[in-house]
Amino acid sequence: MVRWKRWRGSFLVEAVLYIKAGNITLLAGGLGLICALLLWPAQAESRMQVLSSVKPVQLIVNGVAGDTVDSELLLSARISPHDFALRFSDLRRIQRADLFVWLGPQFEHYLVKPLQQRADENSVSLLANANAAESDTRHQDPHIWLDPLAVIASAERIAAALTAADSANAASYRSNLAVFQAQLQQLHQRIAARFAALAGHGVITTHAGLQHFLKRYGLAQVGSVYIGAEELLSLQHIERLRGRIKSGKTHCVMLEPQYERGKIKALFKGLDFNAVELDVLGANAGSYAEMLQAVSDAVYRCLAENNAADSTASGSEHQSASAK
């Protein structure tokens, strides 16, 4: 019945989208299919459809929902959310989802209006209920999924939203939540122990997206190369970052696949530093724990002394003063 209600509720929104685009022909051509779906028997309904905005959110949803729902992803992990523009097909998917899980307006402002147009308010934000002490940091760095303790709290809200939309599987969601949270606690303890000896060490990032992880484990973000999605920081700021490397205050530069690695490495040409690729969106991860472990591994390789051999073996990159 969940999917039946969603199709019925989104029918008018679907029509409005086509009309606004001036595409009356497509609207007329699709009416037959839409009507057939509206008349589809309730017994033929598939499982509840949960749509997540970005891959890290989907991995958290999967940890709580298990295989009880149809978990779908709005934005590919290989596309930067900063550059994303919604298509009509994306708007339709948002309207049709039984539950939509996203980070929040601080990170995904382009989703505010589409969510307001949904037939109901069945959505949950990972950035909801941030306390006052953390509000400024969260506004600057909404990558909350990189802090496993914050994810534990967010997972509870996701479980509550799943239960409200699909009470028949409430017991399954509660059980999955307990297991997921226990796994995150254990993972957090392992990562904390790993970085204990590196407390205070600094990291230069592509953009300000690693603060939650670094702060949780006693590390420092020395600075970032980009403001937002595309704008490079001033030459004076880049020179200050170069000065940090020259002085030995840091030798770690984190690269991200959504940005031009060659351009970033060129900014630090002639210096001795480690450049290690970091994927904060979990493009290749099959679970949340796998994604966070990969982040931990990358940061550790970048910070650890004499890690060139490890970086080469793991597919990461090492840049030395002798590099071209």
N, C-alpha and C positions, 0 to 999 in steps of 0.2 A: 504493500500500500504506500510505502514511502515514495517510491519512484513515481507511482501514479499521481500522487499529489503534486510532486515537483513538475511533471510534464504539464499538468492542468494549469498550475499556477504560473508557469513561464510562457504559456502560449501567447498572451497579449504582449509581453515584453519582446518575444521573438518577432512578432509582426511589426512592432514599433521600430525595432532596429533596422529591419529591411526598408520600411517606409522612409525613415530618416536618411538612409543612404540613397533614396530615390530609385531603388531597385524593385519596382512593382512586379516586374516579370518574374524575378526569382521568388518573390513572395507568393504569387499565384501558382507557380510551378511547384512550390514546396507545400502548399496547403493540403494536397492529397496525402502526402506522407505524414504531415503533422496530425491530420485528423485520424489517420489509421493508428498512429501511436496513442492518441488520446482515447481511442476506443479499445485499445489492447486490454485484454482481461487482466484483472489484478493478480490472478494466479500465475501469470507469466512474468511477473516482476522479478528482476534480478536482485542481488543483494544491494544493500545501501551503498550509494556511491559517495565517496569522500574525495574531494578535490583539494589538493594542497598547492599553495602558491609556488613554493620553491622546493628543491630537492631535500635540504636539511629538515624542513617541516614535514615532508612526506615520510622521511625516515623515522621521525619521532612518532608520527601517526601510526606507522606500521608497527612500531614497538608496542603500542597500546592496543591497536585494533587487531593485530595478528592477521589471520586469513578470513576473518569474519566479514569484512567489507571489501568492496572494489575500490582500491586505492589508486587514484590517478594524480598526475602532475600537470600543472598549468604551464610552467616555464622550464624548459630544458636546463639542466645544470651546466651546460656548455655555453649558455648565453648569460651575459651579465645582466642582473636585474636592474642595474642603473640605466641601461640603454633600452629597456624593453618597452614596446608599444603594443597595446592590446589590439587584436584583430576581431572581426565579427565572430569568427569561430570561437575565439577565446571567451567573448561575452556570452555566447550561447552555452558554453560549458559551465561558466560560473552560474548562470541561471538554472541550469538543469541539475546541478549537484545537490545531493540531499544535505550535505554538510560541507562547508568551506572553511579551511584552516589556513590562516595567514599569519604574517609577522605583526603587521599593524601599519597604521598610516604614516608613522615615522619613516618607514623603509619602503613601503609600497603605496605611495600616495595615489598612484594610477588605479588602484583598486577601490578607492573610497566610493566613488559614484556608482560603479557597477554593483557593489554590495548593497548600496542604498536602494537599488532598483530590483533587488531580489524579492520574490513573492513573500518571503518570510525573513526572519533575522537569525536563521540557523547557521551561525558562523562563530568561530572562536579565534582570538588573537593571542599569539605567544607573548606579546609585549603588554598585554593588559595587566592592570593592577600593579604597575611598577611603583615601588615606594618612592617617597620624595627624595630620599638620600641618593637614589640611583637615577632619578629622572633625567638629569643633565647628561650623564654618561650614556644612558640608553638612547637619548636623542641623537648624540653624536655617533654612537656606534650601536646600531640595532642588531648586530650579529650575536644575539643572545644565545643562539644554539651552540656557541663555542664554550659555554660555561655549563658543565653537566649538572651542577647543583640548581641552576636556574631552570634547566630542562626538566628536572624532577618535579618542580612546582608547575611548570607549563603542562606536563603530562597529565597531571591531575585534572586540569581544566579540560583537556582534550577528552579524557575518560568521561567526565561529567557530561560533555556535549554529545559524545557518542551514546551514552546511556539515555539521555533525554530524547534523542532522535530514534533510538532503537532499543527500547527497554527489554525486548525479548532476549537480547544478548548481554544484558547488564552483568551477569555473573562472569562471563568470558572477559569482558573489559576490565573488571576489577582484578581478576586473576592475572591477566596480562600486565596490568599496571604495576602490580606488586613485584612481579618478576623483573620488569623493565627497570623500575626504580632501584631494586637491589643490585642489578647489573651495573647501573650508573654509579652507585655508591662505591662499588668495588673498583670500577675503572678510575674514578676520581682519586681514590686512595693510591692506586698504582702510579698514576701520573704525578700526583703531588710528591710522592717519594722519589720519583725519577728526577724532578727538577729541584729538589731541596738543596743540592750542592751548587746549583746555578742561580740561586736567588739574587735578584738585583741586576742580572745581566740584561743588556739591552738588545733590541731588535729593530731593524729598519724594515718597514713594510711597504708594499705597493700603495695601499691606501689604508685609512684608519679603520681596519676591519678586524683586528686581532686583540683589541683591548680587553674584552671579556676573558679570553683565555689567558693572556699575559698577567692580568691583575689577579686572577684566581690562583695562579701558581707562582706568584712573587717575582715575575719578570717585568721588564720595562719596555714600553714602546718608545724608542728614541725619536722616531719621526716617521713620516710617510712621504712618498714621492708625489702622489696625486691628491688633489682636492676633488672629492666626489668621483665622478666617472671618468672624466677626460682631462680636466685642467691640471697641468703640471704646477707644482709650487714654484715660487720665485727662485731665480738663480741664487740669490742670497741664502735662501733656505737650503737649497741643494748643497751649497758650499759649506753650510754649517753641518749638514749630514756627512759630507766628505771629511770635515774636520773631526767628527766623532770617530770615524774609521782610522784616520791618520793617528789620532791620539791613543788609539787602542781601547777606547771606551766601548766599542762594539766592532765586530767583524762579520755580523750576520745581516744579510739582506734577503727578505722573503719575496719570491716572485709568485705571481698568480697567472694561471693560464688565460684569463680573460684580457690580460694586458700584454703589450709588446715587450717581451723579455729583453730583446736586443737593445731597445731604446733605454730601458731602465739600467741595464748593465753598463751601457755607454756613459751614463752619468757618473759612474764611479771608476771610470777607466784609469789604470795606472795604480790603483790601490789594491792592497791585499785583503780580500774579503771572501766569505762564503756566500754563494747565491744558491738558494735551495727553493725548489718549486713547492708552493703551498696551495692546496685546493680546498678553500673554505666552504665550497658548495657541494662537496662530496660527489663529484661526477661519477666516480668509479666505485663508490661505496655501496655495499648491499645492506648495510644496517647503520644505525646511528653510532653504535659502539665502534664499528669499523672506520667510520668517517673521523670520529674524534681521535681514535688511535693513530690514524694517518697524519692528522694535524700535529699530534704530540711527537710522532716520529720525525716529521719534517723540522719542527722547531728545535728539537733536541740535536739533530744532525747539524743544523745551522749554527747552534751555539757551542757545541762540543769542540774542544781543541783537536787539531789534526784529523779532521773528519773528511778529508778529500777522498780517501779511498772508499769510505762508506758511501759518500754521496755518489761517486761514480757507479758503485755496485748497485745502488738502489734506483738509478735513473735520474737522480737530482744533478744539479750543476755546481761546479766549483770554479770560482774566478780568482785568479792570483794576480799579483802585481806584474807578472810577466805576460799576462794575457794581452792579446792585440786589441 
